[in-house]
Amino acid sequence: MLVFPVSLDLANRPVLLVGAGKIALRKAGQLLDAGATIVVIAPEVHPGFEALPVSIQRRVFAAGDTAGFRLIVTATGNSVVDQQIFDEAEASGIWVNSADDPARCSFILPAIHRQGPISIAVSTGGASPAMASWLRAEIASLVGPEFAELVDELSGERAEIKATGASTEDIDWRPIIEAKLRERGLSPFGKREGTSQ
């Protein structure tokens, strides 16, 4: 399946998380990292949720619970409940992801590596989450904190150019970035100069 990759701005946007086990806890952490406001619905809740800034409703999912949410993630392990949530969300035009259940997803979650403002997402279209995770780990070994620092520097340079009224769209940034990487002792592929790492 070919997917259209996007980066969603979830800051202060309401997200429904149905289920509250270990998988849901991991999803909650990812959503909170993106700034989402989360409501959790589940009859049983993993203790780890108690430390999170989420609203917890200890009960089973009920018809109408999807109303008012921009995004829904389910991790119930119950295909009947997930189907009910998916159908309701689809009817309302709400994007929904059902953990490890591609048939009940209107979007899939890629494997993500974050380094400061950098987010690198790897997806196999839901075919092999294990391969996506492996690739993410390989990429993570190449993209260290120096890259986040470089983003900040480039952001400043971009702002200076835009302040003059010029466009940054026509600039070939590749040689600029590669030169800055070399200044930091990094090759364009994230490896330390003179090392095999």
N, C-alpha and C positions, 0 to 999 in steps of 0.2 A: 504494500500500500504506500503510495506517495503521499506525503503530508506537507502542509504549508507551515513552515516554522515561523513563530512569532514570539515576541517577548512581551508579556502582559504587565501592565502597571496595576498591581493589586493594592497599592498603598491605600489604606482606609476603606477598601471595598469589601462588602460582605461576602464571605465564602462559607458555604455549608459543608461540614465534614460529617458524614454518616458512618458510624463505626468508631471504636475507640480502643482498639488493640494495639499491638506493637507496630504493625504496618501503618495504621492511622496516625500513631504518634510520630513516626518519621515524616509522614506527609504534612502533619501539622507544623513541624519544625521548618520544613521547606516553605510552607505558605506564610508562616510568621516572618521568616527571613525576608520575604518579599513585601512585608508590611500589611498583609491581609488582616481583616477583622473576622475572626472565626467563631462560628457557632457549631458545637459538637452535639450530635444526637446519637445516643447509644444507651442501651439498658445496663451494660457493664463497661466500666471505664478503667483503663490501665492507670496505675498510680502515677505514672510520669506526667499525666495531663494536669495533675493538681498544681504543678509548678509553672504551668504555662498560662499566659494571659488570654485565655479563651473562655467563652461562655458555654457551660456544659448543661445539657438537658438529659437527665438519666431516664430515658424511655425509648420505646421503639419508634421507628419512623412512621409517620401518619400522612395520609393524603393531605396535600396543601402545604406541607413543610418546605417545599422548594420556593415558595413565593418570596420575592424580595431579595433573592440572592443573585449575584453576578456569575458565580462559578460554584460548581458542586463537585466534591470528591467523595467517593464511597470506598470503604474498606471494610465491608461487612462480612465477606465470605459467603454471603447468602444470595444466590442468583435470583431468587424470586423477589427479594427486597430490592436488589440492584436493578432489576427490570422495571419495577414499579417507579423507582426514582428516575431511571433513564427515560421512561415514557412520559412522566410528568414534566421533566426538564425539557425534553424535546418539544412537547406541546407548548411550552412557555418560552422557547427560544433561549434556554439557559445552557451553557456549556457544561458537560458532565464527564468525569473520568471515573471509571470503576476499576479499582486496583486488580491487575492481572486478569482482566475480563474485557478484551478489546471489542467484543461484539456489543458491549454496553457503554461504549465511549464515543463522545463526539469530539474529544481531543485526547491525545496521549501525552504523557509526561516523559520528556527526554531525561537522559542521565546528564547531570549538570556539574560542572566544575566552576567554582567561584573564586576569584582572586581580586579582592577589592571591587572596583566597578566593572571588572571583566566577568562576563558569564559566557561559558562555552557549553553549548548543548549538543548532545550526540543522540541521534535517534536511528532506530532500524525500522521505523514505521510500526512498532509493536511486535515485529517478528521475533526479535531476540533481545530482550532486555539485558541478558547476560553479556552479549557482545557490546551493547551500548555502554554498559558499566565498565567493561574491560577497556574500551577505547577511551572513555572518560579518564580512567586512571592513567593510561599512557600519556594522554594530553596533559594531565595535571602535573606529571613529572617534568614537563617542558615549560610550564607557565608558572613561574614563581612570583614572589612579591615585587621583584624588579619591574615586572610588566605593569603592575598596578601603579607604581610610581611613574612609569613612562606615560601611562594614560593621563595622569594628572598634568604632567609637563606638556603633553600634546594638546590637552584641553585648553591650557593657558595660551598656547601659541595660536590655536584656532580662534579663541576669543579675541586676541589682539588683531588678527587678520580681519575678522568680522567687524571689529570696531572701526576699521578704516573704510568700511562699506564694501569691501571686496568679498567675493565668494570663495569658499574653501572647497567647493565641489570640483573645480578644475585643477586643483593641485595634485601632483603625483606624490602621495605621501610615502609610498614604499621606500624609496631611497633615503628619505628623511628618517623614517623609523629604523631602517637597517643601520644607518650611521649612528643613531642614538643607542641602539643595542650594542654595537661594537664598542662605543665609549664606555659601556657598562661591563665589558668583557663577555658579552653574550653574542652568540651567532644568531642569525635571523631565525633559526629553528629552536631557539631557547636553550641550546646547549652551551656550556661554558667553553670559551675558546681554549683550545689545547687540551681538552678532556674528551673522554669517550662517553661521558654521562649525558 
